[in-house]
Amino acid sequence: MPKTPDELFAFLDELGITVKTVKHPPLFTVADSQALRGEIVGGHTKNLFLKDKKDNFFLLTVEEDAVVDLKTVHTLIGAASRVSFGKPDKLMEYLGLLPGSVSALGAINDTEKKVKIILDEGLMRHDIINVHPLTNEATTSIGRDDLVRFLRATGHQPKIMAVATPADALAQ
């Protein structure tokens, strides 16, 4: 049974990690969440739940407007082949999440370490990172270093690497 947001917050509290959470109507896309800009400071995320042909699973967490080249990202993240989006049933099985609620905080449910967590370098330049707390009805602001500490406490060793192109770089 996946953890609830309250269980997630209790775990963060046990780790001594302070977060700030804002409740809001359900957000299903990056476009939906952009309506909150100005209210919530920090880096806002987009999450890609991916798999390769050998059923290796990856969660890429990047800045909301960054672009990930799905044709080549497999060469960066160590996938066995080109990647595609993971199915909702695997998202629920491994991370305990529904589509629209995807977040690195879902690592709390991946007790078998089936998902490799990749954090984009561009996102990690922000002191504060905003993620869904296992539901798309809230946004939790967590310190960059605290996010890494949380992931390690769940048994995941996140890779921090450049996997995305910032949107402003594409406009040039």
Backbone as a ProteinNet text record, in pm:
[ID]
protein_1_A
[PRIMARY]
MPKTPDELFAFLDELGITVKTVKHPPLFTVADSQALRGEIVGGHTKNLFLKDKKDNFFLLTVEEDAVVDLKTVHTLIGAASRVSFGKPDKLMEYLGLLPGSVSALGAINDTEKKVKIILDEGLMRHDIINVHPLTNEATTSIGRDDLVRFLRATGHQPKIMAVATPADALAQ
[TERTIARY]
84.3	0	88.6	69.5	153	135.5	240.4	237.3	142.3	87	2.2	89.7	38.6	115	150.4	58.7	88.7	204.9	211	323.7	453	444.7	561	611.9	520.6	561.4	620.3	568.1	623.5	765.7	790.1	924	1020.4	977.2	1061.5	1093.8	994.3	1013.9	1115.6	1106.5	1203.8	1346.1	1358.9	1490.5	1535.2	1448.1	1481.2	1472.2	1393.1	1377.7	1251.4	1269.1	1157.1	1110.8	981.9	924	807.8	768.2	649.3	556.3	431.2	336.1	217.2	180.7	65.9	-36.5	-158.6	-266.6	-332	-379.3	-441.6	-530.6	-610.8	-689.6	-595.2	-643.1	-556.2	-491.6	-362.1	-285.9	-241.2	-271.4	-238.1	-123.2	-93.2	11.2	96.6	210.2	295	216.6	138.2	59.4	-36.9	-100.7	-189.8	-113.4	5.4	80.4	138.1	153.5	210.9	120.5	-5.9	-97.5	-55.8	27.2	71.4	199.3	256.3	380.9	361.5	463.8	456.3	414	337.1	293.6	393.9	458.3	550.8	686.7	786.1	919.2	1000.4	1103.6	1194.1	1177.3	1251.1	1245.9	1124.6	1050.1	931.5	965.6	909.4	955	859.7	920.4	850.6	916.5	836.2	887.2	852.3	950	930.2	958.9	856.4	870.8	894.1	1016.4	1059.5	1103.8	1103.1	1153	1227.3	1319.5	1386.5	1330.5	1385.3	1332	1358.3	1451.7	1479.8	1404.2	1303.5	1222.6	1303.7	1403.2	1470	1390.8	1361.7	1278.9	1360.8	1323.9	1394.4	1291.8	1323.8	1245.4	1338.7	1310	1387.6	1310.2	1374.5	1313.1	1392.8	1324.4	1387.8	1305.2	1357.3	1279.5	1157	1049.5	920.7	922.4	1005.1	1004.3	1123.8	1201.5	1316.6	1269	1353.1	1321.7	1418.2	1361.2	1441.2	1426.1	1537.2	1535.3	1521.7	1401.2	1375.5	1445.2	1491.5	1561.4	1705.6	1762.4	1903.9	1931.4	1832.9	1858.8	1905.9	1870	1912.2	2063.9	2134.1	2280.5	2340.4	2266.1	2313.5	2283.2	2166.1	2118.5	2152.3	2214.9	2253.8	2144	2048.6	1943	1997.9	1935.6	1980	1937.4	1845.1	1793.5	1725.5	1670.2	1588.5	1480.2	1433.1	1332.6	1195.5	1094.4	957.3	894.4	774.8	708.4	661.9	684.3	637.4	486.5	427.3	281.8	232.8	109.6	53.8	53.4	34.7	33.2	170.9	277.8	413.4	445.2	394.5	410.8	349.4	232.1	166.2	240.3	277.4	344.8	477.1	557.7	691.3	696.5	624.9	634.4	507.2	402.3	278.4	211.4	226.4	177.2	83	-9.5	-97	-39.4	-67	-24.6	-76.5	5.9	-30.2	20.7	62.5	114.5	261.3	325.4	460.4	558.1	645.3	738.2	849.8	966.1	1078	1044.3	948.3	909.7	844.6	802.8	749.3	852.2	978.8	1084.3	1057.5	980.2	947.5	872.8	803.9	727.9	806.8	922.8	1003.3	1098.1	1040.4	1119.9	1211.7	1181.2	1265.9	1369.3	1373.1	1471.2	1464.4	1345.6	1324.4	1346.5	1342.6	1349	1477.2	1550.1	1669.3	1623.1	1668.3	1627.8	1737.1	1699.3	1790.7	1739.7	1824.3	1790.8	1874.2	1807.4	1878.5	1961.8	2082.6	2174.1	2110.6	2037.6	1974.3	1876.7	1797.9	1703.7	1777.8	1888.1	1962.1	2038	2027.8	2086.6	1997	1872.3	1778.2	1800.3	1793.1	1803.3	1679.4	1564	1436.2	1378.9	1329.4	1269.2	1126	1034.3	892.5	847.2	784.7	742.4	603.1	536.1	409.3	438.5	365	383.7	294.4	313.1	239.7	97	58.8	-72.6	-56.5	-142.7	-134.5	-224.4	-267.9	-351.6	-270.4	-138.7	-50.5	86.6	161.2	299.6	384.2	489.8	580.5	712.4	758.1	888.3	988.6	1097.1	1199.6	1336	1426.6	1561.8	1628.7	1708.8	1780	1858	1937.3	2018.3	1931	1819.8	1727.3	1660.4	1632.4	1575	1671.3	1798.4	1899.4	1909.8	1906.9	1914.9	1793.8	1675.7	1554.6	1570.4	1614.5	1628.8	1726.6	1837.4	1934.5	1874.1	1791.7	1727.7	1627.8	1577.7	1488	1566.6	1698	1781.1	1816.1	1783.1	1814.3	1935.8	2023.1	2137.8	2110.4	2054.3	2018.3	2141.7	2125.8	2230.6	2193.3	2288.7	2267.9	2349.6	2279.8	2347.8	2263.4	2327.1	2256.8	2184	2052.3	1972.3	1872.2	1861.6	1762.1	1827.5	1757.9	1799	1701.2	1751.5	1659.3	1583	1457.9	1374.6	1432.9	1494.7	1550.2	1670.2	1739.4	1851.3	1801.3	1681.5	1624.6	1577.3	1541.3	1488.9	1597.4	1722.9	1833.6	1870
-119.2	0	125.2	215.2	335.3	422.2	494.6	588.7	704.3	760.9	878.8	1003.7	1118.5	1241.8	1261.1	1228.6	1244.2	1154.6	1032.9	942.9	996.8	1055.1	1118.9	1232.5	1319	1432.9	1386.3	1278.7	1224	1173.9	1108.8	1059.7	1176.8	1280.8	1399	1461	1465.5	1520.1	1438	1304.1	1215.5	1245.1	1283	1314.9	1456.2	1532.8	1671.1	1763.7	1725.5	1805.6	1889.8	2021.1	2113.8	2145.1	2134.2	2165.8	2262.4	2324	2409.7	2356	2333.5	2276.7	2369.7	2391	2472.2	2380.2	2379.5	2301.3	2385.1	2317.1	2384.6	2285.4	2332.1	2238.8	2143	2024.3	1928.7	1989.8	1962.2	2007.9	1883.8	1878.4	1759.7	1780.8	1906.7	1934.8	2051.7	2069.7	2185.2	2312.9	2315.9	2435.9	2469.1	2366.1	2389.8	2454.9	2403.1	2449.5	2589.5	2632.9	2765.5	2877	2845.9	2945.5	2984.9	2902.9	2931.4	3014.8	3050	3124.9	3256	3291.1	3411	3379.6	3271.9	3230.8	3135	3054.9	2952.5	2976.6	3013.1	3043.3	2915.5	2922.4	2809.7	2746.9	2637.6	2564.6	2473.6	2481.9	2397.8	2282.2	2166.3	2044.7	1988.6	1914.1	1826.7	1691.2	1586.1	1452.1	1357.7	1282.8	1185.4	1045.8	961.4	822.9	740.5	689.6	625.2	482	404	266.5	236	140.1	93.4	-44.3	-104.8	-232.9	-349.4	-332.2	-437.4	-413.7	-327.2	-292.9	-235.3	-154	-70.4	58.9	107.5	226.2	342.7	462.6	585.7	694.4	778.4	898.7	1016.2	1094.6	1215.2	1334	1410.2	1530	1648.7	1734.1	1847.2	1972.6	2089.1	2212.3	2203.2	2266.4	2252.4	2285.8	2380.3	2419.8	2364.9	2279.4	2219.5	2114.6	2088.6	1991.9	1873.6	1753.5	1630.9	1561.2	1531.1	1461.8	1312.2	1260.5	1119	1024.8	1077.6	992.3	966.1	1054.5	1038.7	1027.7	1057.4	1061.9	927.3	819.5	686.2	674.8	745.4	737.9	806.9	899.9	972.1	899.3	837.1	783.2	636.7	572.7	433.3	333.7	373.7	281.4	181.7	65.7	-40.4	-14.6	76.6	107.6	244	285.6	406.3	387.9	499.9	493.9	536.6	489.6	531.6	559.3	613.7	642.1	512.9	504.5	389.7	393.3	278	266.2	305.7	357	396.6	285	158.9	51.2	32.9	52	42.7	165.2	280.5	402.4	382.4	323.1	296.1	185.6	79.6	-32.7	9.5	85.9	119.1	245.7	350.3	478.5	514.3	433.3	460.6	588.6	622	749.5	730	823.7	830.9	931.5	915.6	1017.4	1154.3	1257.1	1390.5	1421.6	1317.4	1335.2	1294.9	1273.8	1219.5	1317.1	1262.3	1342.7	1253.4	1311.7	1237.1	1188.1	1251.4	1206.2	1068.9	1023.4	888.4	780.9	818.1	721.5	655.6	720.3	662.1	529.5	511.5	389.1	283.6	318.9	225.9	148.2	62.1	-10.7	-114.2	-155.9	-253.9	-187.9	-55.5	22.1	-13.3	-16.5	-50.3	69.6	191	312.7	388.7	421	505.2	650.5	730.3	870.9	958.9	1040.2	1132.7	1274.5	1358.3	1499	1582.9	1666.4	1747.1	1855.9	1874.9	1977.7	2116	2150.5	2282.5	2304.1	2203.8	2212.4	2226.9	2158	2155.9	2285.9	2381.2	2513.6	2596.5	2553.6	2623.1	2577.5	2671.9	2636.1	2561.1	2598.2	2537.4	2470	2347.7	2272	2237.8	2255.2	2231.7	2101.9	2018	1884.8	1854.1	1758.8	1711.1	1615.5	1628.5	1538.4	1413.8	1336.1	1212.8	1238.9	1364.4	1403.7	1530.7	1546.8	1668.6	1779	1762.6	1863.3	1950.7	1944.3	2025.6	2033.5	2136.2	2152.6	2170.9	2091.7	2098.3	2157.3	2258.4	2321.1	2256.8	2205.2	2135.6	2187.6	2201.3	2243.6	2141.3	2191.2	2105.3	1995.6	2032.1	1932.8	1838.1	1889.6	1804.9	1702.5	1739.5	1644.2	1528.4	1561	1456	1369.8	1432.2	1357.6	1265.4	1314.6	1232.4	1111	1133.9	1023.5	918.6	962.7	868.5	790.9	857.2	790.4	683.6	695.1	592.9	479.9	491.2	389	416.9	534.9	573.3	665	643	731.2	810	929.6	1004	1044.7	1039.4	1090.9	1234.1	1323.1	1462.7	1485	1510.6	1523.2	1607	1658.3	1737.3	1643.7	1639.9	1556.4	1638.9	1767.7	1853.1	1978.5	2037.1	2165.3	2269.3	2375.5	2479.6	2540.9	2574.5	2631.2	2758.6	2843.5	2968.4	2946.1	2833.4	2802.1	2764.8	2707.4	2668.6	2789.5	2895.8	3015.9	3095.5	3066.2	3143.7	3097
0	0	0	-96.2	-101.1	23.2	54.2	166.2	133.4	238.4	224.2	236.4	195	217.8	365.7	456.3	599.1	641.8	589	620.6	561.6	442.4	380.1	467.9	513.2	595.5	728.4	784.9	909.6	885.9	771.7	737.2	720.8	650.3	633.3	769.2	856.2	989.9	1069	1056.8	1123.8	1077	950.3	893.6	930.5	995.8	1029.3	910.2	810.7	689.6	702.3	693.6	699.8	558.3	535.5	405.4	424.9	316.5	317.3	208.8	244.8	149.8	131.3	5.4	-31.1	-96.8	-41.5	-102.8	-211.4	-316.4	-429.3	-503.4	-598.6	-679.7	-753.2	-790.7	-860.4	-984.7	-1000	-1116.5	-1192.2	-1320.1	-1397.9	-1494.9	-1526.9	-1624.6	-1575.7	-1640	-1610.3	-1636.5	-1745.1	-1776.7	-1662.7	-1604.9	-1490.4	-1375.7	-1347.5	-1231	-1250.2	-1374.1	-1397.2	-1347.9	-1321.5	-1265.7	-1123.9	-1058.6	-922.1	-916.2	-1029.3	-1027.2	-954.1	-879.4	-799.2	-657	-640.2	-506.7	-442.3	-524.3	-474.4	-539.1	-457	-510.9	-527.8	-611.5	-630.9	-767.9	-788.5	-914.7	-918.1	-1025.7	-1041.8	-1135.5	-1108.4	-1173.1	-1277	-1367.4	-1461.3	-1439.7	-1437.7	-1409	-1521.4	-1566.4	-1673.6	-1618.1	-1616.4	-1572.8	-1698.9	-1712.9	-1836.8	-1814	-1922.6	-1917.5	-2046.6	-2035.3	-2156.3	-2193.3	-2299.6	-2347.6	-2252.5	-2158.9	-2061.1	-1930.3	-1935.4	-1818.4	-1702.8	-1737.1	-1637.5	-1633.6	-1513.9	-1498.6	-1445.1	-1491.2	-1457.3	-1427.3	-1331.1	-1307.5	-1329.8	-1433.2	-1462	-1407	-1320	-1263.9	-1315.3	-1391.3	-1458.4	-1431	-1471.1	-1458.6	-1548.6	-1504.1	-1570.9	-1719.6	-1762.1	-1902.8	-1981.2	-1918.7	-1986.2	-2087.4	-2185	-2289.4	-2277.1	-2278.9	-2274.6	-2410	-2472.9	-2602.2	-2576	-2592.4	-2563.2	-2661.5	-2773.7	-2870.1	-2829.6	-2745.1	-2710.2	-2560.7	-2476.1	-2332	-2277.4	-2344.8	-2297.2	-2290.8	-2379	-2379.2	-2256.5	-2199.1	-2081.4	-1950.7	-1941.9	-1814.5	-1792.5	-1890.5	-1873	-1904.5	-1986.2	-2027	-2128.6	-2135.9	-2226.3	-2370.5	-2390.5	-2523.3	-2516.1	-2628.4	-2625.2	-2520.4	-2466.8	-2361.1	-2412.5	-2341.6	-2366.1	-2230.4	-2231.7	-2104.7	-2039.5	-1907.6	-1832	-1819.6	-1810	-1799.7	-1659.9	-1652.3	-1522.7	-1417.2	-1459.2	-1359.1	-1295.4	-1370.4	-1313.9	-1228.8	-1269.5	-1190.5	-1051.8	-1047.3	-919.6	-843.5	-912.8	-846.8	-783.2	-854.6	-805.9	-721	-762.6	-692.4	-614.6	-629.4	-557.8	-602.5	-729.5	-781.6	-899.2	-912.8	-1029.1	-1127.4	-1257.4	-1352.4	-1307.1	-1323	-1278.1	-1139	-1065.5	-929.4	-919.6	-1032.8	-1034	-970.3	-885.7	-807.7	-756.5	-737.2	-678.7	-538.1	-471.5	-338.3	-341.6	-458.9	-474.8	-443.5	-435.7	-400.8	-265.6	-180.5	-50.5	-66.6	-179.3	-204.6	-280.9	-333.5	-413.9	-323.2	-241.1	-142.6	-207.1	-329.5	-398.7	-489.9	-490.3	-569.5	-717.6	-770.8	-912.2	-1004.9	-946.8	-1028.4	-998.4	-1105.2	-1090.5	-1098.3	-1002.2	-994.2	-1054.2	-1151.8	-1217.7	-1193.3	-1135.2	-1111.9	-1207.9	-1284.7	-1383.3	-1315.7	-1366.5	-1313.3	-1311	-1415.4	-1422	-1307.7	-1276.5	-1165.3	-1033	-1019.8	-893.7	-866.9	-957.6	-931.7	-840	-823.9	-734.8	-591.2	-497.4	-355.4	-309.1	-362.9	-327.4	-451.5	-433.1	-542.6	-502.4	-596.2	-570	-635.6	-554.5	-597.8	-542.4	-603.9	-548.6	-433	-323	-208.2	-219.1	-327.8	-356.9	-404.3	-418.9	-468.2	-550	-649.9	-730.9	-675.7	-551.7	-486.7	-390.6	-402.4	-318.2	-385.1	-345.2	-389	-263.8	-255.1	-140.9	-185.3	-111.8	-136.6	-42	-99.3	-22.3	-66.4	26.5	-8.1	-99	-191.4	-286.6	-215	-114.6	-44	37.2	88.5	163.4	72.2	-51.8	-147	-169.3	-188.1	-207.2	-81.6	35.1	160.5	176.7	141.5	145	53.2	-69.8	-164.9	-113.1	-58.5	-2.2	114.6	196.3	310.2	264.2	141.2	86.6	20.1	20.9	-41.4	-186.1	-235.6	-373.8	-374.2	-469.2	-487.7	-614.7	-602	-723.2	-802.5	-934.9	-1022.4	-1056.7	-1038.6	-1077.1	-1203.2	-1312.9	-1441.4	-1537.3	-1639.2	-1740.2	-1835.9	-1825.6	-1915.4	-1995.2	-1962.9	-2027.6	-2083.7	-2178.2	-2234	-2181.2	-2117.5	-2070.4	-2186.7	-2164.4	-2270	-2326.5	-2241	-2291.4	-2384.7	-2368.9	-2458.4	-2597.1	-2603.4	-2733.2	-2812.2	-2741.8	-2807.7	-2878.8	-2848.5	-2906.9	-3044.3
[MASK]
++++++++++++++++++++++++++++++++++++++++++++++++++++++++++++++++++++++++++++++++++++++++++++++++++++++++++++++++++++++++++++++++++++++++++++++++++++++++++++++++++++++++++++

